Amino acid sequence: MSQPGPVVVIADDEHPALTRDLTESRLFPLVETSWSDAAEAVSRVRPSCVIVCGPYDRIALQTLSTTVASLQPYVPLIAVDPAGDLPLEALPFRSERNIAGRFKARLNAALRVRTLHATVLRRLQSAQLSRFQLPEGDPLSDSTVLLVGRGGSFPALSVALGERMGIVGALSIEAAASHLNTRAVDGIVIGDGFSPRVIDAFLMVLSEDARFRNLPVIQTAGSVAHVKYDLPNLESVHGPLESLVSHALPLIRQSALEARLNRALQSLDAGGILDPRTGLLTQAAFLRDLADAIDHALADSSGLSVALFTLATQSDRSRFDAARIMGRLTRRMDFATLRDDGSIIVVFSGTDVRDARMIGRRISSVLRQTGVSDKPNGKLSNDVAITSVLPGDDSSTIISRLRQQDQRAAS
């Protein structure tokens, strides 16, 4: 796998085992430097990745992470066997036997995110989309993690992680599997309460499914044989709760960045008609498609129903999360948008109002059970109003009728 830039390794030891193995593999061009020359090396060689080995000063690592975070496209910073808290930009990697094989998989996974970011930036420059903007802000604020556990650590983990990201809780492996099949997550945290055999089976299933293989999986109870699973972002983190969260956040943040970039690329591929925050149609594109769908339905006397989902939340995180779930639940022939007021409108093509009500109730139930609430592990309450196209309708009359239904239901 050729890289556009070398990998900078910062270590005061002359020949760390990790860099020796990577050098012998000849897969990655390496530039080794000490902490005293780290800033100059990063500035001079424009690295594709920065690796920190051995002891480090926390202030120096924070300064380095700030410098690396300013580089474009994304440059992963990996801290091998970190001690203490980590900056959000520094990805932890705990060494064990077969360190080179595990580390190369971790490095490749991180470099794929860099390649994705470079692709988005290149496509953005060539696209004739004056109003297109990449989502701003820390990807972590937009992330969702699946927390699996049923032991004493579950409530504390839920609160600690819920302060930084959306939480979807699962008290059993079966519930976790159901959530993974229904919605997208940016990471999985496995707490205590499960036997080693159950954890082994769960990790094996994750490693065998391409949808979940690159997800960060943070295992907090006991120990696992990392080399057994094809999970490049699997980490076992133990110790105080603060340390565990500090080591989990960077991996989850990188995964959320990857998801954000994938949505942006899909939006660019679609000519900017998809909202890069949600993957649904932009409001302008939705209104155009709704007008066309109404005209065709009236001309062909075919069914067309429209649903308005009103979410009981003021959180952008919950609204964006619900919109992304909606995109996974609707059929290819259906289309939807997230409105400025936080509600979601969905058009069900070729569907009469009775079938649309049944579909709407099912979607509402899924949103309530799997959507991110304002409170950790809370339910995302929502109401749904449904109407079908009538002679003489246009987009404004249908939306007005949905609003009236919603207001009557609320009163």
C-alpha positions, 0 to 999 in steps of 0.5 A: 500500500503506497503512501503519499507521505512518510510515517513520522515516528517520535521516540527517544529510544533508538530502536523501538521494537515497533519501528524495527518491525515496520522498517523490516516489513518495508510497507511504510516509509519511516522517518524517526525523530526524537521529541526535541526535533518532533515539530521540525520533522512534522513540518518538514516531511508532511507526514501521512501519519505520526506515531508516538512511542515510549514515554512522553510529556503530556504538554508536549503531546498536546502541543503535537496533537494540535499541530497534527490536527491542523494538517489537511487532509487528516493525519492520524496520530497514534500513541503506543502504550499511552500513559495517562489521559490522551488528547482527542486527536491521539489514537491509543494503541496498546502493544502485545504479542504480534505487535507489528501485525496488529499495528499495521492493521491499525495504521492501514485503517487510520490511513483509509480515513486520511485517503477518504478525507483527501478524496472529499477535498479533491471532489469538493474543489472540482464540484460546481456546488457553490453552497456545499459546505462540509459539516463543521465542529468536532465529529465527536459531538455528532457521534453515537456509541453502542454501550453493551453491558449489564454489570455494575459499570454500565450506569457509570459508563453510560453517564460518562460517555453520554456527556460527550456523545449519543448513547444507545444501550444494550443489556444483552448481546441479542439487543446489541445485534438488533441495534447494529442491524437497525442503525449506524454507530460510531463505536462499540463499548463492551462493559462487564456482565458477560462471560469470556465465551459470550464476548468471544462469540460477539467479537468473532461475529463483528470481525466476520461482518464487513459492516462492523469490521472497522468499528472501534470496539472498546472492551473494558472487562477481562482480556481478549486475544486481539490477534484472534479477531480481524478487528483493527480498532479493537482495544482492551482498556482497563483502569479508572473510568476517566482513563477508560473514557479518555482512551475510548474517545479518540477512536470513536472520534475517528470513526465519526469523522469517517462516517461524516466524510462518507456522507459528504462524499455521497452528497457530492456524488448526488450533486449536492441534493443530499444533506451531508449531515443526515444523508437525506434530501436537502429541503429544497431538493425535497420540495422539488421531488415532492411537487413532481411526485404529487403531479405524477400521482394525480395524473396516474391515480397512484397512491402517495402518502406523506408522513410528518414525524415530530421529535420531542427533542431540541438536540441537533444530535438527536435530530440528525441521528433520527434522520440517519435512522430514517434513511436506513428504514425507508425504501429506495422509492421513498424520500425524506428531509429533516426540516429546520424545525427538527421534524422529518417529512417522509414521502411513501410512493405508491402507498395508500394512507392505510398502509402508510399509517402502519409503516409510520407506526413501525418507524415511530417505534424504531425511532423510539427504541433506537434513536439517541435521546437527550438523556443517556439510554432514554427513549426518543419520543416522537409523534407521527401525522400521515395524510395522502394526496388529494385532488388539487393538492400541491406540496404546500397544501399537503404540508399544511394538512400535516401540520394541522393534524400534528397540532390537533394531536399535540393539543 
